[in-house]
Every structure is written in C-alpha cells, then in structure tokens.
Amino acid sequence: MSEQIDIDLQIGDAQPEAVFALIRQRADAARSAARLDLFKACAVLSMREQPSAHDFADAVARTLEQALGRTPEWRAPGEPALSFDESWLLRLIERSLECDTASVAFLISSRVQRGKRASLAYLVNGLAERLEAA
C-alpha cells in the first residue's frame, strides 16, 4: 500500500508492543490517506501474490472505522497507554495468532457490524498469519 515502516516484528516471541507500534503507525499514516473500502481492501489483498504484514496492517487501520461504524480512537505512536479500541484490536490479533477462532468470532461479533464481520476477520487473520511467519 504506501510507505513501509521498519519495525522488528517478533510475534513468535510474543511482542505485542511491536505489533501495536505497526498498527498505530499505519493508523497515523491512514489519517492523511484516502479512505479505503473494507470489501475493496479484502479484494485487493486477495488478488496480490504475496501481501505483506504491512499491507494487512494498513488495510486494518484504514478500514476499521467502516467495520465499527464509528471512528476508532488511536493514540499517538509511542504512547504507552492503549485506548479501548486499541486494546480490543490487540486482543483480536493475539487471539488470531493463537488460532482461537471462538474468541476471534466473539470479539468481532461484539463490536463489528454484521455484514462486515467476515471482511474484518479476513484482514486480521491475514495480518496474524504474516506476523507469525515473520
């Protein structure tokens, strides 16, 4: 998608701070980027030969507002405290990394509009898969 941000992602060693640093930086960059439709983001990523974790993180950050039906609260990169939205998203990514499909489904259904749940799950699971492979 746009610029790549270098972050040491060590998900195998469970570094949620690194994961969230990536998400926050993508969300910060997304504020000045054009809006991205949730369904279009999924279609574009599914057509790419090898989308990266950065591509999925960018898509999550740029489409979360549409999935939630409201603007998520993003804290500034580097700020130690997490907003409720950030905590929820981090938990969602962690559960996806652990292949805990029941928790992923519960977390998504608790906050995401019905017709958008599968698309957000695709993006989060795609991000988790690429982080795990890193």
C-alpha positions as CSV (number, residue, x, y, z in Angstrom):
1,M,0.0,0.0,0.0
2,S,2.0,3.1,0.8
3,E,5.4,3.6,2.6
4,Q,6.9,0.7,4.5
5,I,7.7,1.1,8.2
6,D,10.6,-0.8,9.6
7,I,9.6,-2.5,12.9
8,D,11.1,-5.5,14.4
9,L,8.2,-7.9,14.4
10,Q,8.9,-10.9,16.6
11,I,5.5,-12.5,17.0
12,G,6.9,-15.9,17.5
13,D,8.3,-14.5,20.7
14,A,5.1,-12.6,21.5
15,Q,6.0,-9.0,21.1
16,P,2.6,-7.3,21.1
17,E,4.2,-3.9,21.6
18,A,5.9,-4.3,18.1
19,V,2.6,-5.4,16.6
20,F,0.8,-2.4,18.0
21,A,3.5,0.0,17.0
22,L,3.0,-1.1,13.5
23,I,-0.8,-0.7,13.7
24,R,-0.5,2.8,15.3
25,Q,1.9,3.9,12.7
26,R,-0.3,2.6,9.9
27,A,-3.3,4.3,11.5
28,D,-1.4,7.6,11.8
29,A,-0.5,7.4,8.1
30,A,-4.1,6.5,7.2
31,R,-5.4,9.8,8.6
32,S,-3.9,11.6,5.6
33,A,-4.6,8.8,3.1
34,A,-7.7,8.3,1.1
35,R,-10.5,6.2,2.7
36,L,-10.4,2.6,1.8
37,D,-13.5,0.5,1.4
38,L,-13.4,-2.7,3.6
39,F,-14.6,-5.0,0.9
40,K,-12.3,-3.5,-1.7
41,A,-9.3,-3.8,0.6
42,C,-10.1,-7.5,1.0
43,A,-10.4,-8.0,-2.8
44,V,-7.2,-6.2,-3.5
45,L,-5.2,-8.2,-0.9
46,S,-6.7,-11.5,-2.0
47,M,-5.5,-10.7,-5.6
48,R,-1.9,-9.9,-4.6
49,E,0.6,-12.7,-4.9
50,Q,2.2,-12.1,-1.6
51,P,0.7,-9.3,0.5
52,S,2.9,-8.3,3.5
53,A,2.1,-7.8,7.2
54,H,2.4,-4.0,6.4
55,D,-0.3,-4.4,3.7
56,F,-2.7,-6.1,6.0
57,A,-1.9,-3.6,8.9
58,D,-2.5,-0.7,6.6
59,A,-5.8,-2.2,5.5
60,V,-6.9,-2.8,9.1
61,A,-6.0,0.7,10.1
62,R,-7.8,2.3,7.1
63,T,-11.0,0.2,7.3
64,L,-11.6,-0.2,11.0
65,E,-13.8,2.9,11.1
66,Q,-16.1,1.3,8.5
67,A,-16.2,-2.0,10.3
68,L,-17.0,-0.4,13.6
69,G,-19.4,2.1,12.2
70,R,-17.6,4.9,14.0
71,T,-14.1,6.4,14.2
72,P,-11.8,4.3,16.4
73,E,-9.7,6.1,19.0
74,W,-6.0,5.8,18.0
75,R,-3.3,7.0,20.4
76,A,-0.1,8.6,19.1
77,P,2.7,6.2,18.2
78,G,5.0,5.7,21.2
79,E,2.3,6.5,23.8
80,P,2.3,3.7,26.4
81,A,-1.4,3.6,27.2
82,L,-3.9,1.9,24.9
83,S,-7.3,3.2,24.1
84,F,-10.3,0.8,24.4
85,D,-10.3,0.4,20.6
86,E,-6.6,-0.4,20.5
87,S,-6.9,-2.9,23.4
88,W,-9.7,-4.6,21.6
89,L,-7.8,-4.8,18.3
90,L,-4.6,-6.1,20.0
91,R,-6.6,-8.8,21.8
92,L,-8.2,-9.7,18.4
93,I,-4.8,-10.0,16.8
94,E,-3.4,-12.0,19.7
95,R,-6.4,-14.5,19.6
96,S,-5.9,-14.8,15.9
97,L,-2.2,-15.6,16.4
98,E,-3.2,-18.3,18.8
99,C,-5.8,-19.7,16.3
100,D,-8.5,-19.2,18.9
101,T,-11.4,-18.9,16.4
102,A,-14.1,-18.8,19.0
103,S,-12.6,-15.8,20.7
104,V,-11.9,-14.1,17.4
105,A,-15.6,-14.6,16.4
106,F,-16.8,-13.4,19.8
107,L,-14.6,-10.2,19.7
108,I,-15.6,-9.4,16.2
109,S,-19.3,-10.0,16.8
110,S,-19.2,-7.9,19.9
111,R,-18.3,-4.7,18.0
112,V,-18.4,-5.1,14.2
113,Q,-21.5,-4.6,12.1
114,R,-22.9,-8.0,10.9
115,G,-22.3,-7.6,7.2
116,K,-18.7,-6.6,7.8
117,R,-17.5,-9.2,10.2
118,A,-16.1,-11.7,7.7
119,S,-14.1,-9.0,5.9
120,L,-12.5,-7.7,9.1
121,A,-11.8,-11.3,10.2
122,Y,-10.0,-11.9,6.8
123,L,-7.8,-8.8,7.4
124,V,-7.0,-9.6,11.0
125,N,-6.3,-13.3,10.2
126,G,-4.2,-12.3,7.2
127,L,-2.2,-9.9,9.4
128,A,-1.7,-12.6,12.1
129,E,-0.6,-15.2,9.5
130,R,2.1,-12.9,8.1
131,L,3.2,-11.8,11.6
132,E,3.6,-15.4,12.7
133,A,5.6,-16.2,9.6
134,A,8.0,-13.3,10.2
